[in-house]
Amino acid sequence: MHFAQLPTVDAAAVPSDGYLLDVREPDEWAAGHAEEAVHIPMGEVVARIAEVPAGRTVHVVCRVGGRSAQVAQYLIAQGVDAVNVDGGMLAWEAAGRPLVSEHGGPAGVV
């Protein structure tokens, strides 16, 4: 699937104080995520759209960028200023951006 008009941003360029929406599944989130990220799994975004802020840019991330592209496209259609994080959490990790886990052990992208 290719979204010609979808705005994207490199993982390394996401502002540290930016709003990062992680749409991966709970097990992926638990293994490793950005500390400041907000977790709403892709399948819950429509039901939880009210939790997504309207007045700021929403950086949407998944593992590699496919699910987040679909969510970003949906959010844009709802009037949200959304951008897809190119390369997802794998690119985030590769860029040396910090990760935390939910289990206290080493964090990583699964």
Buried (B, 14 or more C-beta within 10 A) or exposed (E): EEEEEBEBBEBBEBEEEBBBBBBBBEEBBBBBBBEEBBBBBBEEBEEEBEEBEEEEBBBBBBBBBEBBBBBBBBBBEEEBBBBBBBBBBBBBBEEEBEBEBBEEEEBEBE
